[in-house]
Amino acid sequence: MTPEAAETLALQALGYIAADQRLLEGLQGNSGLDAETLRAGVGDPEILAGVLDFLLKDERQLVPFCEHVGVDPRLPGRARYVITGETPYE
């Protein structure tokens, strides 16, 4: 996965979350970020990774998102590692 593809997927995730008030409130409560900070941090790898982490923590959130954008449910996890530059199991 390229860095551009990973960022695009994270931005799709943010848009998906923002369109659902329950998910948005969950992300904000989980991260402590308000809507303005989320908007300002759209290009910030830490915020994008946090958005993906939020979806990844609950399969009931992850699977519907993946179905919505038409991607394999394993891709958000891969994208998270590409965005942060980490390798799995560090």
SEFIZA-3560 file (N, C-alpha, C; in Angstrom, 3 decimals):
REM SEFIZA-3560
<numar><xx>0.852</xx><yy>-1.177</yy><zz>0.000</zz><atom>N</atom></numar>
<numar><xx>0.000</xx><yy>0.000</yy><zz>0.000</zz><atom>CA</atom></numar>
<numar><xx>0.895</xx><yy>1.236</yy><zz>0.000</zz><atom>C</atom></numar>
<numar><xx>0.594</xx><yy>2.161</yy><zz>-0.883</zz><atom>N</atom></numar>
<numar><xx>1.371</xx><yy>3.396</yy><zz>-0.950</zz><atom>CA</atom></numar>
<numar><xx>0.942</xx><yy>4.353</yy><zz>0.161</zz><atom>C</atom></numar>
<numar><xx>1.807</xx><yy>5.288</yy><zz>0.520</zz><atom>N</atom></numar>
<numar><xx>1.410</xx><yy>6.293</yy><zz>1.511</zz><atom>CA</atom></numar>
<numar><xx>0.181</xx><yy>7.090</yy><zz>1.069</zz><atom>C</atom></numar>
<numar><xx>0.079</xx><yy>7.365</yy><zz>-0.221</zz><atom>N</atom></numar>
<numar><xx>-1.070</xx><yy>8.119</yy><zz>-0.725</zz><atom>CA</atom></numar>
<numar><xx>-2.363</xx><yy>7.320</yy><zz>-0.563</zz><atom>C</atom></numar>
<numar><xx>-2.304</xx><yy>6.027</yy><zz>-0.862</zz><atom>N</atom></numar>
<numar><xx>-3.483</xx><yy>5.172</yy><zz>-0.711</zz><atom>CA</atom></numar>
<numar><xx>-3.880</xx><yy>5.054</yy><zz>0.757</zz><atom>C</atom></numar>
<numar><xx>-2.891</xx><yy>4.961</yy><zz>1.636</zz><atom>N</atom></numar>
<numar><xx>-3.163</xx><yy>4.872</yy><zz>3.069</zz><atom>CA</atom></numar>
<numar><xx>-3.831</xx><yy>6.155</yy><zz>3.564</zz><atom>C</atom></numar>
<numar><xx>-3.320</xx><yy>7.294</yy><zz>3.127</zz><atom>N</atom></numar>
<numar><xx>-3.914</xx><yy>8.573</yy><zz>3.538</zz><atom>CA</atom></numar>
<numar><xx>-5.329</xx><yy>8.714</yy><zz>2.992</zz><atom>C</atom></numar>
<numar><xx>-5.530</xx><yy>8.303</yy><zz>1.759</zz><atom>N</atom></numar>
<numar><xx>-6.868</xx><yy>8.372</yy><zz>1.167</zz><atom>CA</atom></numar>
<numar><xx>-7.852</xx><yy>7.521</yy><zz>1.958</zz><atom>C</atom></numar>
<numar><xx>-7.440</xx><yy>6.318</yy><zz>2.334</zz><atom>N</atom></numar>
<numar><xx>-8.321</xx><yy>5.454</yy><zz>3.112</zz><atom>CA</atom></numar>
<numar><xx>-8.632</xx><yy>6.071</yy><zz>4.475</zz><atom>C</atom></numar>
<numar><xx>-7.639</xx><yy>6.660</yy><zz>5.109</zz><atom>N</atom></numar>
<numar><xx>-7.860</xx><yy>7.311</yy><zz>6.406</zz><atom>CA</atom></numar>
<numar><xx>-8.805</xx><yy>8.499</yy><zz>6.269</zz><atom>C</atom></numar>
<numar><xx>-8.675</xx><yy>9.248</yy><zz>5.198</zz><atom>N</atom></numar>
<numar><xx>-9.585</xx><yy>10.376</yy><zz>4.965</zz><atom>CA</atom></numar>
<numar><xx>-10.999</xx><yy>9.885</yy><zz>4.692</zz><atom>C</atom></numar>
<numar><xx>-11.127</xx><yy>8.771</yy><zz>3.976</zz><atom>N</atom></numar>
<numar><xx>-12.450</xx><yy>8.176</yy><zz>3.761</zz><atom>CA</atom></numar>
<numar><xx>-13.044</xx><yy>7.753</yy><zz>5.102</zz><atom>C</atom></numar>
<numar><xx>-12.209</xx><yy>7.201</yy><zz>5.963</zz><atom>N</atom></numar>
<numar><xx>-12.674</xx><yy>6.794</yy><zz>7.291</zz><atom>CA</atom></numar>
<numar><xx>-13.152</xx><yy>7.998</yy><zz>8.085</zz><atom>C</atom></numar>
<numar><xx>-12.405</xx><yy>9.079</yy><zz>8.026</zz><atom>N</atom></numar>
<numar><xx>-12.807</xx><yy>10.288</yy><zz>8.743</zz><atom>CA</atom></numar>
<numar><xx>-14.134</xx><yy>10.810</yy><zz>8.210</zz><atom>C</atom></numar>
<numar><xx>-14.300</xx><yy>10.818</yy><zz>6.903</zz><atom>N</atom></numar>
<numar><xx>-15.567</xx><yy>11.254</yy><zz>6.317</zz><atom>CA</atom></numar>
<numar><xx>-16.718</xx><yy>10.354</yy><zz>6.719</zz><atom>C</atom></numar>
<numar><xx>-16.471</xx><yy>9.067</yy><zz>6.744</zz><atom>N</atom></numar>
<numar><xx>-17.492</xx><yy>8.091</yy><zz>7.151</zz><atom>CA</atom></numar>
<numar><xx>-17.902</xx><yy>8.341</yy><zz>8.601</zz><atom>C</atom></numar>
<numar><xx>-16.926</xx><yy>8.535</yy><zz>9.452</zz><atom>N</atom></numar>
<numar><xx>-17.197</xx><yy>8.786</yy><zz>10.872</zz><atom>CA</atom></numar>
<numar><xx>-17.936</xx><yy>10.107</yy><zz>11.046</zz><atom>C</atom></numar>
<numar><xx>-17.496</xx><yy>11.143</yy><zz>10.347</zz><atom>N</atom></numar>
<numar><xx>-18.109</xx><yy>12.465</yy><zz>10.480</zz><atom>CA</atom></numar>
<numar><xx>-19.571</xx><yy>12.466</yy><zz>10.045</zz><atom>C</atom></numar>
<numar><xx>-19.936</xx><yy>11.555</yy><zz>9.157</zz><atom>N</atom></numar>
<numar><xx>-21.314</xx><yy>11.493</yy><zz>8.663</zz><atom>CA</atom></numar>
<numar><xx>-22.251</xx><yy>10.771</yy><zz>9.630</zz><atom>C</atom></numar>
<numar><xx>-21.708</xx><yy>10.175</yy><zz>10.669</zz><atom>N</atom></numar>
<numar><xx>-22.504</xx><yy>9.425</yy><zz>11.646</zz><atom>CA</atom></numar>
<numar><xx>-22.270</xx><yy>10.037</yy><zz>13.028</zz><atom>C</atom></numar>
<numar><xx>-23.261</xx><yy>10.714</yy><zz>13.558</zz><atom>N</atom></numar>
<numar><xx>-23.108</xx><yy>11.448</yy><zz>14.819</zz><atom>CA</atom></numar>
<numar><xx>-22.622</xx><yy>10.552</yy><zz>15.955</zz><atom>C</atom></numar>
<numar><xx>-23.136</xx><yy>9.325</yy><zz>16.020</zz><atom>N</atom></numar>
<numar><xx>-22.728</xx><yy>8.396</yy><zz>17.074</zz><atom>CA</atom></numar>
<numar><xx>-21.245</xx><yy>8.061</yy><zz>16.961</zz><atom>C</atom></numar>
<numar><xx>-20.796</xx><yy>7.778</yy><zz>15.742</zz><atom>N</atom></numar>
<numar><xx>-19.375</xx><yy>7.472</yy><zz>15.544</zz><atom>CA</atom></numar>
<numar><xx>-18.506</xx><yy>8.688</yy><zz>15.822</zz><atom>C</atom></numar>
<numar><xx>-18.962</xx><yy>9.847</yy><zz>15.364</zz><atom>N</atom></numar>
<numar><xx>-18.185</xx><yy>11.072</yy><zz>15.586</zz><atom>CA</atom></numar>
<numar><xx>-18.027</xx><yy>11.354</yy><zz>17.080</zz><atom>C</atom></numar>
<numar><xx>-19.109</xx><yy>11.217</yy><zz>17.815</zz><atom>N</atom></numar>
<numar><xx>-19.025</xx><yy>11.427</yy><zz>19.263</zz><atom>CA</atom></numar>
<numar><xx>-18.111</xx><yy>10.391</yy><zz>19.910</zz><atom>C</atom></numar>
<numar><xx>-18.141</xx><yy>9.159</yy><zz>19.404</zz><atom>N</atom></numar>
<numar><xx>-17.250</xx><yy>8.127</yy><zz>19.927</zz><atom>CA</atom></numar>
<numar><xx>-15.794</xx><yy>8.447</yy><zz>19.659</zz><atom>C</atom></numar>
<numar><xx>-15.498</xx><yy>8.895</yy><zz>18.437</zz><atom>N</atom></numar>
<numar><xx>-14.124</xx><yy>9.280</yy><zz>18.099</zz><atom>CA</atom></numar>
<numar><xx>-13.662</xx><yy>10.447</yy><zz>18.956</zz><atom>C</atom></numar>
<numar><xx>-14.516</xx><yy>11.443</yy><zz>19.089</zz><atom>N</atom></numar>
<numar><xx>-14.137</xx><yy>12.604</yy><zz>19.882</zz><atom>CA</atom></numar>
<numar><xx>-13.939</xx><yy>12.236</yy><zz>21.343</zz><atom>C</atom></numar>
<numar><xx>-14.809</xx><yy>11.397</yy><zz>21.876</zz><atom>N</atom></numar>
<numar><xx>-14.675</xx><yy>10.972</yy><zz>23.263</zz><atom>CA</atom></numar>
<numar><xx>-13.438</xx><yy>10.117</yy><zz>23.480</zz><atom>C</atom></numar>
<numar><xx>-13.133</xx><yy>9.289</yy><zz>22.492</zz><atom>N</atom></numar>
<numar><xx>-11.983</xx><yy>8.393</yy><zz>22.576</zz><atom>CA</atom></numar>
<numar><xx>-10.669</xx><yy>9.150</yy><zz>22.435</zz><atom>C</atom></numar>
<numar><xx>-10.663</xx><yy>10.145</yy><zz>21.549</zz><atom>N</atom></numar>
<numar><xx>-9.416</xx><yy>10.858</yy><zz>21.240</zz><atom>CA</atom></numar>
<numar><xx>-9.250</xx><yy>12.165</yy><zz>22.004</zz><atom>C</atom></numar>
<numar><xx>-10.357</xx><yy>12.730</yy><zz>22.465</zz><atom>N</atom></numar>
<numar><xx>-10.305</xx><yy>14.034</yy><zz>23.110</zz><atom>CA</atom></numar>
<numar><xx>-10.209</xx><yy>15.190</yy><zz>22.129</zz><atom>C</atom></numar>
<numar><xx>-10.365</xx><yy>14.893</yy><zz>20.833</zz><atom>N</atom></numar>
<numar><xx>-10.274</xx><yy>15.925</yy><zz>19.797</zz><atom>CA</atom></numar>
<numar><xx>-11.657</xx><yy>16.467</yy><zz>19.470</zz><atom>C</atom></numar>
<numar><xx>-11.748</xx><yy>17.787</yy><zz>19.371</zz><atom>N</atom></numar>
<numar><xx>-13.019</xx><yy>18.370</yy><zz>18.951</zz><atom>CA</atom></numar>
<numar><xx>-13.077</xx><yy>18.446</yy><zz>17.426</zz><atom>C</atom></numar>
<numar><xx>-14.231</xx><yy>18.824</yy><zz>16.894</zz><atom>N</atom></numar>
<numar><xx>-14.437</xx><yy>18.849</yy><zz>15.444</zz><atom>CA</atom></numar>
<numar><xx>-13.444</xx><yy>19.775</yy><zz>14.745</zz><atom>C</atom></numar>
<numar><xx>-13.158</xx><yy>20.921</yy><zz>15.344</zz><atom>N</atom></numar>
<numar><xx>-12.220</xx><yy>21.876</yy><zz>14.732</zz><atom>CA</atom></numar>
<numar><xx>-10.809</xx><yy>21.286</yy><zz>14.637</zz><atom>C</atom></numar>
<numar><xx>-10.385</xx><yy>20.625</yy><zz>15.687</zz><atom>N</atom></numar>
<numar><xx>-9.058</xx><yy>20.011</yy><zz>15.685</zz><atom>CA</atom></numar>
<numar><xx>-8.980</xx><yy>18.892</yy><zz>14.655</zz><atom>C</atom></numar>
<numar><xx>-10.043</xx><yy>18.111</yy><zz>14.531</zz><atom>N</atom></numar>
<numar><xx>-10.081</xx><yy>17.058</yy><zz>13.518</zz><atom>CA</atom></numar>
<numar><xx>-9.967</xx><yy>17.645</yy><zz>12.117</zz><atom>C</atom></numar>
<numar><xx>-10.711</xx><yy>18.713</yy><zz>11.859</zz><atom>N</atom></numar>
<numar><xx>-10.645</xx><yy>19.355</yy><zz>10.534</zz><atom>CA</atom></numar>
<numar><xx>-9.250</xx><yy>19.910</yy><zz>10.273</zz><atom>C</atom></numar>
<numar><xx>-8.666</xx><yy>20.542</yy><zz>11.257</zz><atom>N</atom></numar>
<numar><xx>-7.338</xx><yy>21.138</yy><zz>11.087</zz><atom>CA</atom></numar>
<numar><xx>-6.254</xx><yy>20.085</yy><zz>10.935</zz><atom>C</atom></numar>
<numar><xx>-6.498</xx><yy>18.884</yy><zz>11.478</zz><atom>N</atom></numar>
<numar><xx>-5.481</xx><yy>17.845</yy><zz>11.459</zz><atom>CA</atom></numar>
<numar><xx>-5.621</xx><yy>16.837</yy><zz>10.344</zz><atom>C</atom></numar>
<numar><xx>-6.374</xx><yy>17.175</yy><zz>9.321</zz><atom>N</atom></numar>
<numar><xx>-6.631</xx><yy>16.241</yy><zz>8.229</zz><atom>CA</atom></numar>
<numar><xx>-5.351</xx><yy>15.694</yy><zz>7.614</zz><atom>C</atom></numar>
<numar><xx>-4.305</xx><yy>16.463</yy><zz>7.545</zz><atom>N</atom></numar>
<numar><xx>-3.048</xx><yy>15.992</yy><zz>6.970</zz><atom>CA</atom></numar>
<numar><xx>-2.052</xx><yy>15.471</yy><zz>7.992</zz><atom>C</atom></numar>
<numar><xx>-2.437</xx><yy>15.439</yy><zz>9.253</zz><atom>N</atom></numar>
<numar><xx>-1.547</xx><yy>15.022</yy><zz>10.333</zz><atom>CA</atom></numar>
<numar><xx>-1.565</xx><yy>13.498</yy><zz>10.459</zz><atom>C</atom></numar>
<numar><xx>-0.415</xx><yy>12.854</yy><zz>10.277</zz><atom>N</atom></numar>
<numar><xx>-0.382</xx><yy>11.391</yy><zz>10.357</zz><atom>CA</atom></numar>
<numar><xx>-0.882</xx><yy>10.828</yy><zz>11.689</zz><atom>C</atom></numar>
<numar><xx>-0.626</xx><yy>11.522</yy><zz>12.777</zz><atom>N</atom></numar>
<numar><xx>-1.085</xx><yy>11.027</yy><zz>14.078</zz><atom>CA</atom></numar>
<numar><xx>-2.600</xx><yy>11.027</yy><zz>14.174</zz><atom>C</atom></numar>
<numar><xx>-3.224</xx><yy>12.068</yy><zz>13.653</zz><atom>N</atom></numar>
<numar><xx>-4.685</xx><yy>12.131</yy><zz>13.685</zz><atom>CA</atom></numar>
<numar><xx>-5.276</xx><yy>11.091</yy><zz>12.745</zz><atom>C</atom></numar>
<numar><xx>-4.704</xx><yy>10.957</yy><zz>11.551</zz><atom>N</atom></numar>
<numar><xx>-5.208</xx><yy>9.957</yy><zz>10.611</zz><atom>CA</atom></numar>
<numar><xx>-5.044</xx><yy>8.547</yy><zz>11.171</zz><atom>C</atom></numar>
<numar><xx>-3.928</xx><yy>8.275</yy><zz>11.817</zz><atom>N</atom></numar>
<numar><xx>-3.730</xx><yy>6.965</yy><zz>12.445</zz><atom>CA</atom></numar>
<numar><xx>-4.743</xx><yy>6.764</yy><zz>13.568</zz><atom>C</atom></numar>
<numar><xx>-5.031</xx><yy>7.813</yy><zz>14.309</zz><atom>N</atom></numar>
<numar><xx>-6.015</xx><yy>7.735</yy><zz>15.387</zz><atom>CA</atom></numar>
<numar><xx>-7.412</xx><yy>7.433</yy><zz>14.868</zz><atom>C</atom></numar>
<numar><xx>-7.745</xx><yy>7.998</yy><zz>13.714</zz><atom>N</atom></numar>
<numar><xx>-9.037</xx><yy>7.719</yy><zz>13.093</zz><atom>CA</atom></numar>
<numar><xx>-9.125</xx><yy>6.232</yy><zz>12.746</zz><atom>C</atom></numar>
<numar><xx>-8.066</xx><yy>5.710</yy><zz>12.147</zz><atom>N</atom></numar>
<numar><xx>-8.055</xx><yy>4.290</yy><zz>11.807</zz><atom>CA</atom></numar>
<numar><xx>-8.062</xx><yy>3.423</yy><zz>13.063</zz><atom>C</atom></numar>
<numar><xx>-7.310</xx><yy>3.814</yy><zz>14.075</zz><atom>N</atom></numar>
<numar><xx>-7.317</xx><yy>3.070</yy><zz>15.344</zz><atom>CA</atom></numar>
<numar><xx>-8.734</xx><yy>2.975</yy><zz>15.907</zz><atom>C</atom></numar>
<numar><xx>-9.466</xx><yy>4.069</yy><zz>15.821</zz><atom>N</atom></numar>
<numar><xx>-10.831</xx><yy>4.094</yy><zz>16.335</zz><atom>CA</atom></numar>
<numar><xx>-11.688</xx><yy>3.044</yy><zz>15.627</zz><atom>C</atom></numar>
<numar><xx>-11.592</xx><yy>2.970</yy><zz>14.312</zz><atom>N</atom></numar>
<numar><xx>-12.370</xx><yy>1.967</yy><zz>13.582</zz><atom>CA</atom></numar>
<numar><xx>-11.876</xx><yy>0.559</yy><zz>13.871</zz><atom>C</atom></numar>
<numar><xx>-10.569</xx><yy>0.410</yy><zz>13.977</zz><atom>N</atom></numar>
<numar><xx>-9.982</xx><yy>-0.910</yy><zz>14.172</zz><atom>CA</atom></numar>
<numar><xx>-10.295</xx><yy>-1.521</yy><zz>15.533</zz><atom>C</atom></numar>
<numar><xx>-10.637</xx><yy>-0.704</yy><zz>16.497</zz><atom>N</atom></numar>
<numar><xx>-10.864</xx><yy>-1.232</yy><zz>17.841</zz><atom>CA</atom></numar>
<numar><xx>-12.181</xx><yy>-1.984</yy><zz>17.981</zz><atom>C</atom></numar>
<numar><xx>-13.070</xx><yy>-1.848</yy><zz>16.985</zz><atom>N</atom></numar>
<numar><xx>-14.369</xx><yy>-2.512</yy><zz>17.082</zz><atom>CA</atom></numar>
<numar><xx>-14.810</xx><yy>-2.981</yy><zz>15.696</zz><atom>C</atom></numar>
<numar><xx>-14.885</xx><yy>-4.286</yy><zz>15.547</zz><atom>N</atom></numar>
<numar><xx>-15.269</xx><yy>-4.868</yy><zz>14.262</zz><atom>CA</atom></numar>
<numar><xx>-16.649</xx><yy>-4.389</yy><zz>13.809</zz><atom>C</atom></numar>
<numar><xx>-17.520</xx><yy>-4.042</yy><zz>14.761</zz><atom>N</atom></numar>
<numar><xx>-18.865</xx><yy>-3.553</yy><zz>14.408</zz><atom>CA</atom></numar>
<numar><xx>-18.813</xx><yy>-2.175</yy><zz>13.763</zz><atom>C</atom></numar>
<numar><xx>-17.709</xx><yy>-1.488</yy><zz>13.914</zz><atom>N</atom></numar>
<numar><xx>-17.493</xx><yy>-0.207</yy><zz>13.233</zz><atom>CA</atom></numar>
<numar><xx>-16.693</xx><yy>-0.424</yy><zz>11.956</zz><atom>C</atom></numar>
<numar><xx>-15.717</xx><yy>-1.301</yy><zz>12.040</zz><atom>N</atom></numar>
<numar><xx>-14.789</xx><yy>-1.524</yy><zz>10.936</zz><atom>CA</atom></numar>
<numar><xx>-15.465</xx><yy>-2.138</yy><zz>9.714</zz><atom>C</atom></numar>
<numar><xx>-16.202</xx><yy>-3.203</yy><zz>9.918</zz><atom>N</atom></numar>
<numar><xx>-16.785</xx><yy>-3.931</yy><zz>8.783</zz><atom>CA</atom></numar>
<numar><xx>-17.754</xx><yy>-3.059</yy><zz>7.981</zz><atom>C</atom></numar>
<numar><xx>-18.680</xx><yy>-2.342</yy><zz>8.621</zz><atom>N</atom></numar>
<numar><xx>-19.561</xx><yy>-1.486</yy><zz>7.817</zz><atom>CA</atom></numar>
<numar><xx>-18.802</xx><yy>-0.404</yy><zz>7.033</zz><atom>C</atom></numar>
<numar><xx>-17.740</xx><yy>0.143</yy><zz>7.642</zz><atom>N</atom></numar>
<numar><xx>-16.935</xx><yy>1.122</yy><zz>6.910</zz><atom>CA</atom></numar>
<numar><xx>-16.321</xx><yy>0.474</yy><zz>5.679</zz><atom>C</atom></numar>
<numar><xx>-15.718</xx><yy>-0.692</yy><zz>5.853</zz><atom>N</atom></numar>
<numar><xx>-15.062</xx><yy>-1.370</yy><zz>4.729</zz><atom>CA</atom></numar>
<numar><xx>-16.064</xx><yy>-1.718</yy><zz>3.636</zz><atom>C</atom></numar>
<numar><xx>-17.247</xx><yy>-2.140</yy><zz>4.020</zz><atom>N</atom></numar>
<numar><xx>-18.291</xx><yy>-2.419</yy><zz>3.036</zz><atom>CA</atom></numar>
<numar><xx>-18.700</xx><yy>-1.138</yy><zz>2.319</zz><atom>C</atom></numar>
<numar><xx>-18.777</xx><yy>-0.060</yy><zz>3.059</zz><atom>N</atom></numar>
<numar><xx>-19.173</xx><yy>1.237</yy><zz>2.491</zz><atom>CA</atom></numar>
<numar><xx>-18.202</xx><yy>1.700</yy><zz>1.404</zz><atom>C</atom></numar>
<numar><xx>-16.915</xx><yy>1.548</yy><zz>1.657</zz><atom>N</atom></numar>
<numar><xx>-15.911</xx><yy>2.012</yy><zz>0.682</zz><atom>CA</atom></numar>
<numar><xx>-15.409</xx><yy>0.897</yy><zz>-0.226</zz><atom>C</atom></numar>
<numar><xx>-15.855</xx><yy>-0.339</yy><zz>0.031</zz><atom>N</atom></numar>
<numar><xx>-15.498</xx><yy>-1.450</yy><zz>-0.837</zz><atom>CA</atom></numar>
<numar><xx>-14.062</xx><yy>-1.921</yy><zz>-0.724</zz><atom>C</atom></numar>
<numar><xx>-13.569</xx><yy>-2.025</yy><zz>0.516</zz><atom>N</atom></numar>
<numar><xx>-12.203</xx><yy>-2.506</yy><zz>0.718</zz><atom>CA</atom></numar>
<numar><xx>-12.202</xx><yy>-3.709</yy><zz>1.651</zz><atom>C</atom></numar>
<numar><xx>-11.151</xx><yy>-4.480</yy><zz>1.556</zz><atom>N</atom></numar>
<numar><xx>-10.927</xx><yy>-5.619</yy><zz>2.438</zz><atom>CA</atom></numar>
<numar><xx>-10.746</xx><yy>-5.099</yy><zz>3.866</zz><atom>C</atom></numar>
<numar><xx>-11.372</xx><yy>-5.723</yy><zz>4.861</zz><atom>N</atom></numar>
<numar><xx>-11.244</xx><yy>-5.253</yy><zz>6.241</zz><atom>CA</atom></numar>
<numar><xx>-9.816</xx><yy>-5.263</yy><zz>6.797</zz><atom>C</atom></numar>
<numar><xx>-8.880</xx><yy>-5.891</yy><zz>6.102</zz><atom>N</atom></numar>
<numar><xx>-7.482</xx><yy>-5.861</yy><zz>6.561</zz><atom>CA</atom></numar>
<numar><xx>-6.763</xx><yy>-4.580</yy><zz>6.144</zz><atom>C</atom></numar>
<numar><xx>-7.297</xx><yy>-3.879</yy><zz>5.160</zz><atom>N</atom></numar>
<numar><xx>-6.600</xx><yy>-2.693</yy><zz>4.641</zz><atom>CA</atom></numar>
<numar><xx>-6.486</xx><yy>-1.541</yy><zz>5.629</zz><atom>C</atom></numar>
<numar><xx>-7.501</xx><yy>-1.227</yy><zz>6.437</zz><atom>N</atom></numar>
<numar><xx>-7.303</xx><yy>-0.128</yy><zz>7.387</zz><atom>CA</atom></numar>
<numar><xx>-6.141</xx><yy>-0.361</yy><zz>8.346</zz><atom>C</atom></numar>
<numar><xx>-5.925</xx><yy>-1.594</yy><zz>8.771</zz><atom>N</atom></numar>
<numar><xx>-4.777</xx><yy>-1.892</yy><zz>9.635</zz><atom>CA</atom></numar>
<numar><xx>-3.463</xx><yy>-1.676</yy><zz>8.914</zz><atom>C</atom></numar>
<numar><xx>-3.405</xx><yy>-2.097</yy><zz>7.668</zz><atom>N</atom></numar>
<numar><xx>-2.192</xx><yy>-1.870</yy><zz>6.871</zz><atom>CA</atom></numar>
<numar><xx>-1.975</xx><yy>-0.374</yy><zz>6.670</zz><atom>C</atom></numar>
<numar><xx>-3.046</xx><yy>0.340</yy><zz>6.379</zz><atom>N</atom></numar>
<numar><xx>-2.935</xx><yy>1.781</yy><zz>6.151</zz><atom>CA</atom></numar>
<numar><xx>-2.407</xx><yy>2.486</yy><zz>7.395</zz><atom>C</atom></numar>
<numar><xx>-2.847</xx><yy>2.049</yy><zz>8.551</zz><atom>N</atom></numar>
<numar><xx>-2.403</xx><yy>2.659</yy><zz>9.807</zz><atom>CA</atom></numar>
<numar><xx>-0.892</xx><yy>2.530</yy><zz>9.961</zz><atom>C</atom></numar>
<numar><xx>-0.360</xx><yy>1.364</yy><zz>9.629</zz><atom>N</atom></numar>
<numar><xx>1.089</xx><yy>1.171</yy><zz>9.733</zz><atom>CA</atom></numar>
<numar><xx>1.852</xx><yy>1.964</yy><zz>8.683</zz><atom>C</atom></numar>
<numar><xx>1.296</xx><yy>2.078</yy><zz>7.497</zz><atom>N</atom></numar>
<numar><xx>1.950</xx><yy>2.887</yy><zz>6.450</zz><atom>CA</atom></numar>
<numar><xx>1.979</xx><yy>4.348</yy><zz>6.866</zz><atom>C</atom></numar>
<numar><xx>0.879</xx><yy>4.849</yy><zz>7.396</zz><atom>N</atom></numar>
<numar><xx>0.795</xx><yy>6.257</yy><zz>7.788</zz><atom>CA</atom></numar>
<numar><xx>1.800</xx><yy>6.588</yy><zz>8.890</zz><atom>C</atom></numar>
<numar><xx>1.927</xx><yy>5.694</yy><zz>9.863</zz><atom>N</atom></numar>
<numar><xx>2.819</xx><yy>5.978</yy><zz>10.992</zz><atom>CA</atom></numar>
<numar><xx>4.257</xx><yy>5.586</yy><zz>10.737</zz><atom>C</atom></numar>
<numar><xx>4.486</xx><yy>4.767</yy><zz>9.716</zz><atom>N</atom></numar>
<numar><xx>5.837</xx><yy>4.308</yy><zz>9.444</zz><atom>CA</atom></numar>
<numar><xx>6.276</xx><yy>3.184</yy><zz>10.377</zz><atom>C</atom></numar>
<numar><xx>5.350</xx><yy>2.697</yy><zz>11.184</zz><atom>N</atom></numar>
<numar><xx>5.650</xx><yy>1.594</yy><zz>12.096</zz><atom>CA</atom></numar>
<numar><xx>5.540</xx><yy>0.277</yy><zz>11.346</zz><atom>C</atom></numar>
<numar><xx>6.093</xx><yy>-0.741</yy><zz>11.935</zz><atom>N</atom></numar>
<numar><xx>5.871</xx><yy>-2.082</yy><zz>11.417</zz><atom>CA</atom></numar>
<numar><xx>5.020</xx><yy>-2.829</yy><zz>12.427</zz><atom>C</atom></numar>
<numar><xx>4.198</xx><yy>-3.765</yy><zz>11.963</zz><atom>N</atom></numar>
<numar><xx>3.363</xx><yy>-4.513</yy><zz>12.901</zz><atom>CA</atom></numar>
<numar><xx>4.205</xx><yy>-5.215</yy><zz>13.950</zz><atom>C</atom></numar>
<numar><xx>3.657</xx><yy>-5.285</yy><zz>15.137</zz><atom>N</atom></numar>
<numar><xx>4.235</xx><yy>-6.011</yy><zz>16.267</zz><atom>CA</atom></numar>
<numar><xx>5.503</xx><yy>-5.375</yy><zz>16.806</zz><atom>C</atom></numar>
<numar><xx>5.641</xx><yy>-4.068</yy><zz>16.648</zz><atom>N</atom></numar>
<numar><xx>6.797</xx><yy>-3.377</yy><zz>17.254</zz><atom>CA</atom></numar>
<numar><xx>6.581</xx><yy>-3.227</yy><zz>18.725</zz><atom>C</atom></numar>
//
